[in-house]
Amino acid sequence: MQKILSLTAVVAILGVSACDSANSNLERAIIGGAIGCAAGEVLADGRCVEGAAVGAGIGVLTN
C-alpha cells in the first residue's frame, strides 16, 4: 500500500510540475493543493485534506 501511495505522489508532482507558468492565484492554489495532498498522504499517513489546505495557502501566497 505504501508503494502505491508513494508512486501516486510522484506521479502527481511530476504531472503538476509540467505546468511551468501558473498565471493566476487560482492556478497556484490548485497546484499547491495537489502537491500538498500528495505530500500529506505519503508523509503524514493519510492526511490529504490538511496537506491540501496548507499547500493551497502557500500556493496563493507565493508569486
PASERO-331615 format. One record per residue: residue number from 1; residue in one letter; chain; y, z, x of N, C-alpha, C in turn. Coordinates in nm, 4 decimals. Example, Ala and Ser with C-alpha at 12.3 -4.5 7.8 and 13.67 -1.06 7.14 Angstrom:
# PASERO-331615
SITE  nr rest kette       nv       nw       nu      cav      caw      cau       cv       cw       cu
SITE   1    a     A  -0.5690   0.7800   1.3190  -0.4500   0.7800   1.2300  -0.3300   0.7800   1.3200
SITE   2    s     A  -0.2250   0.7080   1.2850  -0.1060   0.7140   1.3670   0.0030   0.7870   1.2900
//
This chain:
# PASERO-331615
SITE  nr rest kette       nv       nw       nu      cav      caw      cau       cv       cw       cu
SITE   1    m     A  -0.1192   0.0000   0.0824   0.0000   0.0000   0.0000   0.1255   0.0000   0.0867
SITE   2    q     A   0.1216   0.0753   0.1952   0.2383   0.0823   0.2836   0.2662  -0.0536   0.3470
SITE   3    k     A   0.1596  -0.1300   0.3779   0.1801  -0.2625   0.4361   0.2491  -0.3556   0.3372
SITE   4    i     A   0.2138  -0.3450   0.2108   0.2750  -0.4304   0.1085   0.4232  -0.3975   0.0950
SITE   5    l     A   0.4583  -0.2696   0.0924   0.5986  -0.2312   0.0825   0.6771  -0.2727   0.2066
SITE   6    s     A   0.6166  -0.2580   0.3223   0.6845  -0.2993   0.4448   0.7074  -0.4488   0.4466
SITE   7    l     A   0.6067  -0.5243   0.4060   0.6204  -0.6694   0.4009   0.7257  -0.7103   0.2984
SITE   8    t     A   0.7287  -0.6435   0.1850   0.8290  -0.6721   0.0830   0.9693  -0.6445   0.1359
SITE   9    a     A   0.9857  -0.5369   0.2085   1.1164  -0.5042   0.2648   1.1611  -0.6091   0.3657
SITE  10    v     A   1.0707  -0.6526   0.4497   1.1054  -0.7536   0.5494   1.1433  -0.8847   0.4825
SITE  11    v     A   1.0655  -0.9255   0.3832   1.0953  -1.0498   0.3118   1.2293  -1.0390   0.2396
SITE  12    a     A   1.2579  -0.9257   0.1790   1.3848  -0.9082   0.1083   1.5027  -0.9147   0.2045
SITE  13    i     A   1.4905  -0.8497   0.3173   1.6003  -0.8503   0.4143   1.6209  -0.9892   0.4723
SITE  14    l     A   1.5137  -1.0584   0.5042   1.5270  -1.1942   0.5569   1.5839  -1.2886   0.4518
SITE  15    g     A   1.5414  -1.2728   0.3269   1.5937  -1.3585   0.2211   1.7408  -1.3364   0.1965
SITE  16    v     A   1.7819  -1.2134   0.2002   1.9222  -1.1825   0.1772   2.0071  -1.2196   0.2985
SITE  17    s     A   1.9502  -1.2120   0.4166   2.0267  -1.2460   0.5358   2.0572  -1.3955   0.5437
SITE  18    a     A   1.9891  -1.4760   0.4646   2.0179  -1.6195   0.4631   2.1547  -1.6473   0.4020
SITE  19    c     A   2.2072  -1.5535   0.3255   2.3413  -1.5679   0.2690   2.4410  -1.5293   0.3774
SITE  20    d     A   2.4947  -1.6277   0.4479   2.5766  -1.5963   0.5631   2.7213  -1.5643   0.5284
SITE  21    s     A   2.7659  -1.5974   0.4093   2.9040  -1.5632   0.3755   2.9120  -1.5126   0.2326
SITE  22    a     A   2.9243  -1.3826   0.2188   2.9424  -1.3225   0.0868   3.0918  -1.3186   0.0586
SITE  23    n     A   3.1352  -1.3928  -0.0418   3.2778  -1.4104  -0.0648   3.3392  -1.3066  -0.1575
SITE  24    s     A   3.2634  -1.2512  -0.2470   3.3227  -1.1589  -0.3427   3.2606  -1.0201  -0.3300
SITE  25    n     A   3.3267  -0.9229  -0.3897   3.2731  -0.7866  -0.3898   3.1401  -0.7795  -0.4632
SITE  26    l     A   3.1255  -0.8588  -0.5689   3.0003  -0.8581  -0.6446   2.8845  -0.9080  -0.5589
SITE  27    e     A   2.9065  -1.0139  -0.4833   2.8008  -1.0653  -0.3969   2.7629  -0.9632  -0.2903
SITE  28    r     A   2.8626  -0.8986  -0.2307   2.8333  -0.7967  -0.1296   2.7610  -0.6773  -0.1916
SITE  29    a     A   2.7950  -0.6412  -0.3156   2.7267  -0.5299  -0.3821   2.5811  -0.5649  -0.4100
SITE  30    i     A   2.5558  -0.6876  -0.4518   2.4178  -0.7293  -0.4801   2.3351  -0.7315  -0.3522
SITE  31    i     A   2.3925  -0.7864  -0.2459   2.3216  -0.7919  -0.1183   2.2948  -0.6506  -0.0666
SITE  32    g     A   2.3955  -0.5662  -0.0704   2.3781  -0.4280  -0.0250   2.2771  -0.3518  -0.1091
SITE  33    g     A   2.2793  -0.3752  -0.2396   2.1830  -0.3098  -0.3274   2.0403  -0.3527  -0.2999
SITE  34    a     A   2.0207  -0.4812  -0.2740   1.8867  -0.5309  -0.2448   1.8333  -0.4733  -0.1140
SITE  35    i     A   1.9166  -0.4714  -0.0133   1.8741  -0.4159   0.1146   1.8524  -0.2654   0.1033
SITE  36    g     A   1.9408  -0.1976   0.0301   1.9251  -0.0533   0.0109   1.7993  -0.0176  -0.0652
SITE  37    c     A   1.7655  -0.0981  -0.1649   1.6429  -0.0742  -0.2420   1.5204  -0.0898  -0.1526
SITE  38    a     A   1.5180  -0.1960  -0.0736   1.4047  -0.2169   0.0161   1.3941  -0.1036   0.1175
SITE  39    a     A   1.5067  -0.0613   0.1712   1.5048   0.0487   0.2681   1.4618   0.1793   0.2021
SITE  40    g     A   1.5075   0.2039   0.0803   1.4674   0.3252   0.0092   1.3190   0.3279  -0.0213
SITE  41    e     A   1.2628   0.2138  -0.0542   1.1187   0.2061  -0.0818   1.0373   0.2376   0.0427
SITE  42    v     A   1.0782   0.1825   0.1552   0.9996   0.1976   0.2770   1.0278   0.3290   0.3479
SITE  43    l     A   1.1544   0.3618   0.3647   1.1898   0.4780   0.4465   1.1837   0.6100   0.3723
SITE  44    a     A   1.2094   0.6094   0.2418   1.2161   0.7354   0.1675   1.1091   0.7440   0.0598
SITE  45    d     A   1.0003   0.6731   0.0760   0.8845   0.6814  -0.0132   0.9178   0.6613  -0.1601
SITE  46    g     A   0.9641   0.5423  -0.1940   0.9828   0.5059  -0.3337   1.1155   0.5432  -0.3945
SITE  47    r     A   1.2185   0.5556  -0.3166   1.3499   0.5921  -0.3695   1.4408   0.4697  -0.3731
SITE  48    c     A   1.3956   0.3690  -0.4469   1.4666   0.2411  -0.4540   1.6032   0.2557  -0.5200
SITE  49    v     A   1.6114   0.3309  -0.6269   1.7369   0.3413  -0.7018   1.8456   0.4069  -0.6175
SITE  50    e     A   1.8117   0.5142  -0.5492   1.9100   0.5808  -0.4650   1.9538   0.4895  -0.3502
SITE  51    g     A   1.8578   0.4210  -0.2899   1.8908   0.3294  -0.1818   1.9775   0.2141  -0.2290
SITE  52    a     A   1.9486   0.1629  -0.3487   2.0287   0.0529  -0.4029   2.1712   0.0983  -0.4323
SITE  53    a     A   2.1866   0.2186  -0.4838   2.3212   0.2691  -0.5135   2.4031   0.2853  -0.3854
SITE  54    v     A   2.3431   0.3409  -0.2829   2.4132   0.3590  -0.1563   2.4412   0.2229  -0.0934
SITE  55    g     A   2.3439   0.1333  -0.0940   2.3633   0.0005  -0.0354   2.4704  -0.0795  -0.1059
SITE  56    a     A   2.4730  -0.0728  -0.2388   2.5761  -0.1450  -0.3146   2.7135  -0.0879  -0.2855
SITE  57    g     A   2.7240   0.0419  -0.2760   2.8526   0.1047  -0.2447   2.9033   0.0637  -0.1069
SITE  58    i     A   2.8134   0.0635  -0.0104   2.8520   0.0225   0.1249   2.8882  -0.1249   0.1273
SITE  59    g     A   2.8134  -0.2060   0.0517   2.8439  -0.3488   0.0461   2.9811  -0.3773  -0.0103
SITE  60    v     A   3.0234  -0.3020  -0.1096   3.1555  -0.3220  -0.1691   3.2653  -0.2755  -0.0735
SITE  61    l     A   3.2415  -0.1652  -0.0052   3.3451  -0.1094   0.0807   3.3656  -0.1871   0.2100
SITE  62    t     A   3.2621  -0.2554   0.2571   3.2774  -0.3327   0.3806   3.3352  -0.4690   0.3512
SITE  63    n     A   3.4093  -0.5200   0.4426   3.4701  -0.6510   0.4216   3.4526  -0.7386   0.5416
//
